[in-house]
Amino acid sequence: MKCTHLIVSGRVQGVFFRANVRDKALQLRLKGYAKNLESGDVEVVAEGDEKKINELVDFIKKGPGIASVTGVQVKHKEPESFKNFEVRR
C-alpha cells in the first residue's frame, strides 16, 4: 500500500473540487481526505494501490469539474491506515 500527499494550486476552492476528488477516490477504492487550506490550495492525501493513486493524480491534474489546476506538488509518505475517503474542512 502507498500513501501520497498532494498540494493542489489554482482555482480549487468553491468549485466542488474536493467533492469531485472524493467521488473519484471512492470509485478507485482509495482512502484519505481532501481539505481546503487557508492559502487557497487544497491538500489531498490518498492511500491505496499505487496504480489507483496515479489515476487519481492524473484526474486532479486535469482539474475536475470547473476547477482550474495550475500546480500539483506530490510527495510520498507513510500510510496512515485511513478508514475511508472524506472531505475535511
JOTACOR-V442794 format. One line per field, one symbol per residue. ss: DSSP state (A for helix, B for strand, O for the rest). psi: psi as a letter, one per 20 degrees, with the letter a starting at -180 (. if undefined). Layout:
ss=???
psi=???
This chain:
ss=OBBBBBBBBBBOOOOOAAAAAAAAAAAOOOBBBBBBOOOOOBBBBBBBOAAAAAAAAAAAAAOOOOOBBBBBBBBBOOOOOOOOBBBBO
psi=pqpppqopqbnjpjkkgggggggggghilqqbrppqqhiirppppppbpgghghgggggghimqcjqopiqoppqqrpqjlqhapqpq.
